[in-house]
Amino acid sequence: MRQQAVAFLLLSIVLACFQGCAKEYSDRDIVFLDVEQAQALVEHDEVSLFSEPKKNTWLDPRTAEKYSAGHIPGAISMPYRDVATKWEELKSYGFIVVYGNTYNDPLADAMSKTLMELGLEDVRTLHGGLEAWTNAGNPVTKGRRP
């Protein structure tokens, strides 16, 4: 009986260690970029000495309807509700710049943290979202991606 108790205690400790090893991301982990920084990042490929260059991209986590109404040119539409099943499509990209509608957009923040939790390391967030983008005089594209 005592051996079972010791085995149970050891198993509990091991399981607790594995559960505690998973990184949880908070708002403090989000790296914000202003419009100019984000544009410069997306315009250039991520280059590494050890791998092929990867294209950087914009990611729009809003609904398909909001994306169609206006989005950053070239942005990928991935509504937040679909991230659990489609996030692996983003593995082929370098830096991913997530944006929402406006400043302090909870949807953009949630998408950035979720992608980091899923293992994508090079995630950034556009500070001010689409509002900052348009206020800086940049164009938006309407309609769905072909």
C-alpha positions, 0 to 999 in steps of 0.5 A, spaced: 500 500 500 505 504 501 509 503 494 502 505 491 502 511 495 509 513 493 508 511 486 502 516 486 505 521 489 511 521 484 506 520 478 502 527 481 509 531 481 511 529 474 504 531 471 504 537 475 511 539 472 509 537 465 503 542 466 507 547 469 512 547 463 507 550 458 508 557 457 502 562 458 502 568 454 499 575 457 499 582 454 506 583 456 508 578 451 505 582 445 510 586 441 507 592 438 509 595 432 507 602 429 505 602 422 512 604 419 515 598 423 510 593 421 510 596 413 518 595 413 518 588 417 512 585 412 516 588 406 522 584 407 523 577 407 525 573 414 532 571 412 536 566 416 543 563 415 540 556 416 534 556 412 531 559 406 528 566 406 520 566 409 515 571 406 513 576 412 505 577 412 499 581 415 494 577 418 487 579 419 483 575 425 476 579 424 470 576 421 470 574 413 465 580 413 469 585 416 475 583 412 471 584 405 469 591 407 476 593 408 483 590 409 490 591 409 493 589 402 495 582 401 493 580 408 491 573 410 484 572 412 484 568 418 478 569 423 479 568 430 474 562 431 478 558 425 485 559 428 485 552 432 484 548 425 488 553 420 494 556 424 499 551 421 498 554 414 502 560 418 508 556 419 511 557 412 511 565 414 516 568 417 514 574 421 506 575 422 503 582 423 496 581 426 492 587 426 485 588 428 480 594 428 483 599 432 487 601 438 487 596 444 483 591 440 482 585 444 481 580 438 488 582 435 491 581 442 488 574 443 490 572 436 497 574 437 497 570 444 494 564 441 499 564 435 505 564 440 502 559 445 501 554 438 508 555 437 509 561 432 515 565 435 515 571 430 508 574 431 507 581 432 501 586 433 500 592 429 499 598 434 492 601 432 490 596 428 486 598 421 485 605 424 492 607 425 493 604 418 488 608 414 490 614 419 497 614 416 494 614 409 495 607 407 490 604 402 485 598 404 483 593 399 475 591 399 473 584 397 475 577 398 482 574 396 482 571 390 
